[in-house]
Amino acid sequence: MTDTAASTRPTHPSTILVVHPKERRSKCSLEPLRNRPGFVFWTFPDQHDQPLDQYVRLGMGGPPIGPDDAHQGLLVLDGTWRLVAKMEPDYTKLPIRSLPPLQTAYPRRSKTLDDPDNGLASVEALFAAYHLMGRPTDGLLDHYRWANQFLAANSSCLNNHQTPPVPGPAPFGQTSRSQPPEKPDDVRKVIRRRP
């Protein structure tokens, strides 16, 4: 194996996105990431044979996610709040990591129940988790219709919890460069770069 091949590997396991089969793909905010390197999609209840001992689960009620978790894999449950509640018992062995209070930009309309406080669209939660762990967030919100509103509403919170980038090889199959890939010092710079 060459040094270049070794440097293109992520410094952490792939992010696993577990999607409930009743979740409509047309409404799934994570769907644009389906073929992106570094992301693996599972359909609940399939758990495949991948060991999860080096993973944390994004959820509510755990310690805050941060740079100490950057070397671990991240597992995200995707579905309505009611469906996610049915999925959680299958992943109770994974340590939970939480996000700070953030405001969603996703326009929700539930006729049956209220969303929990601080409920986010899955792609918003994934972006925030990656940002707080110090992982590159480039392109995560490119196909999210409400990206500018989400970033504008949460820039001060995300900037107050800002973490340095994780040292190591370029993640997600990017080629190694003499300088690290651009990582905004400030979430507001991401807002200005979006069309």
matplotlib code that plots the C-alpha trace (Angstrom):
import matplotlib.pyplot as plt

x = [0.0, 1.3, 1.4, -1.2, -3.6, -3.2, -3.7, -7.0, -8.7, -10.9, -9.3, -12.6, -15.1, -17.8, -20.8, -23.8, -27.2, -30.0, -33.2, -36.6, -38.3, -41.4, -39.3, -40.0, -36.8, -38.2, -38.4, -35.2, -32.7, -29.8, -30.7, -28.2, -25.4, -26.3, -23.4, -20.9, -17.7, -17.6, -21.4, -23.1, -26.9, -28.7, -32.4, -33.9, -34.0, -31.0, -27.8, -25.4, -22.2, -20.3, -19.1, -20.3, -17.9, -16.1, -19.3, -21.4, -25.0, -26.4, -29.4, -30.8, -29.8, -26.1, -23.0, -22.2, -20.6, -17.1, -13.6, -13.0, -15.5, -13.9, -12.0, -15.1, -17.8, -21.1, -24.5, -27.6, -31.2, -33.3, -37.1, -40.0, -39.7, -42.2, -40.3, -36.9, -38.3, -39.1, -35.6, -33.7, -34.1, -31.9, -29.0, -29.1, -25.5, -24.1, -23.1, -25.3, -23.9, -26.0, -26.0, -26.4, -29.8, -30.1, -33.0, -34.2, -35.0, -37.0, -40.7, -42.6, -46.2, -47.4, -51.1, -50.6, -47.9, -45.3, -41.7, -39.4, -37.6, -34.4, -35.6, -33.6, -33.8, -31.3, -28.9, -28.9, -28.0, -25.3, -23.8, -23.8, -22.2, -19.5, -18.8, -18.5, -16.3, -14.0, -14.7, -15.0, -18.5, -17.9, -20.9, -23.1, -25.7, -25.3, -28.6, -30.5, -33.1, -33.1, -29.3, -28.9, -31.7, -30.3, -26.7, -28.0, -30.2, -27.4, -24.1, -23.5, -24.2, -22.1, -19.3, -19.3, -18.8, -16.3, -13.6, -10.3, -10.1, -9.1, -5.5, -4.6, -5.0, -7.6, -11.0, -13.6, -11.3, -10.0, -6.5, -3.7, -2.7, 0.2, -2.3, -5.4, -8.7, -10.4, -12.5, -14.3, -13.2, -16.7, -20.1, -20.9, -18.3, -20.3, -23.4, -21.7, -20.3, -23.7, -25.6]
y = [0.0, 3.5, 6.4, 8.2, 5.3, 5.3, 9.0, 8.9, 6.8, 8.5, 8.7, 7.3, 4.6, 5.4, 7.2, 4.8, 6.3, 4.0, 4.8, 3.5, 1.8, 4.0, 7.1, 8.5, 8.8, 11.9, 13.7, 12.2, 15.1, 12.6, 11.1, 13.2, 11.6, 8.1, 7.6, 9.8, 8.1, 7.8, 7.2, 3.9, 3.6, 0.8, 0.1, -0.6, -3.3, -4.6, -4.2, -6.0, -7.6, -4.4, -4.2, -1.1, -1.1, 2.0, 4.0, 6.6, 7.3, 10.8, 11.3, 13.1, 12.8, 12.0, 14.0, 16.7, 15.5, 17.0, 16.5, 13.6, 11.6, 12.4, 9.1, 7.1, 6.1, 8.0, 6.3, 8.4, 7.1, 8.7, 8.8, 10.7, 11.1, 8.3, 5.9, 6.8, 5.9, 2.4, 2.1, 3.2, -0.1, -1.9, 0.5, 0.9, -0.5, 2.5, 5.5, 8.5, 11.9, 15.0, 18.3, 21.8, 23.4, 24.3, 25.7, 23.7, 25.5, 22.5, 23.5, 20.8, 20.1, 17.3, 16.7, 14.0, 15.2, 18.0, 17.5, 17.5, 20.7, 21.1, 18.6, 18.9, 17.6, 14.7, 16.5, 19.5, 17.2, 15.5, 18.8, 20.1, 16.8, 16.9, 20.6, 20.0, 17.0, 19.0, 16.9, 18.5, 19.7, 20.5, 19.6, 18.2, 20.9, 21.5, 19.8, 21.0, 23.5, 25.4, 25.3, 29.1, 29.5, 26.8, 28.2, 31.8, 30.7, 28.7, 30.4, 31.9, 28.6, 26.6, 29.2, 29.2, 25.4, 25.5, 22.9, 22.6, 20.3, 16.7, 16.2, 13.4, 12.4, 13.9, 12.3, 10.8, 9.7, 13.2, 13.3, 14.3, 18.0, 20.0, 22.1, 20.9, 21.3, 24.7, 24.6, 27.7, 29.4, 30.6, 29.2, 32.6, 32.0, 28.9, 31.1, 33.6, 30.9, 29.3, 30.4]
z = [0.0, -0.8, 1.5, -0.7, -0.3, 3.4, 3.7, 1.8, 4.5, 7.2, 10.6, 12.0, 11.1, 8.5, 9.8, 9.9, 9.0, 10.1, 8.2, 9.3, 6.3, 6.8, 6.3, 2.8, 0.8, -0.9, 2.5, 4.0, 4.5, 4.6, 1.2, -0.8, 1.2, 0.1, -2.3, -0.5, 0.8, 4.6, 5.0, 5.2, 5.0, 6.9, 6.7, 10.1, 11.6, 9.7, 11.7, 9.3, 10.6, 11.3, 15.0, 16.7, 19.7, 18.4, 17.8, 19.6, 18.9, 18.3, 20.5, 23.5, 27.1, 26.7, 27.3, 24.7, 21.5, 20.9, 19.8, 22.2, 20.1, 16.7, 16.5, 17.0, 14.5, 14.6, 14.3, 13.5, 13.7, 10.9, 11.0, 12.6, 16.4, 16.9, 14.6, 16.1, 19.6, 18.3, 16.9, 20.0, 22.0, 19.3, 20.0, 23.8, 24.1, 22.2, 24.3, 23.5, 22.6, 22.5, 20.8, 22.4, 22.0, 18.4, 16.3, 13.3, 10.0, 8.8, 8.5, 10.5, 10.6, 12.8, 13.3, 16.0, 18.3, 19.0, 18.2, 21.2, 22.1, 20.2, 17.5, 14.3, 10.8, 10.6, 8.2, 10.6, 13.5, 11.4, 10.4, 14.0, 15.3, 12.6, 13.4, 17.1, 16.7, 14.4, 11.3, 7.9, 7.1, 3.5, 1.3, 4.1, 3.6, -0.1, -1.0, 2.1, 1.2, 4.5, 5.0, 5.1, 7.6, 9.8, 9.8, 10.4, 13.3, 15.0, 14.0, 17.5, 19.3, 16.9, 17.1, 20.9, 20.8, 18.0, 18.1, 16.2, 13.2, 13.9, 12.9, 10.5, 6.9, 4.7, 5.4, 3.1, 0.3, -0.5, -1.8, 0.5, 0.2, 1.5, 3.3, 5.1, 3.3, 4.0, 7.1, 8.0, 11.2, 11.6, 10.5, 9.1, 6.3, 5.2, 5.0, 2.7, 0.4, -0.2, -3.4]

ax = plt.figure().add_subplot(projection="3d")
ax.plot(x, y, z, "-o")
ax.set_aspect("equal")
plt.show()
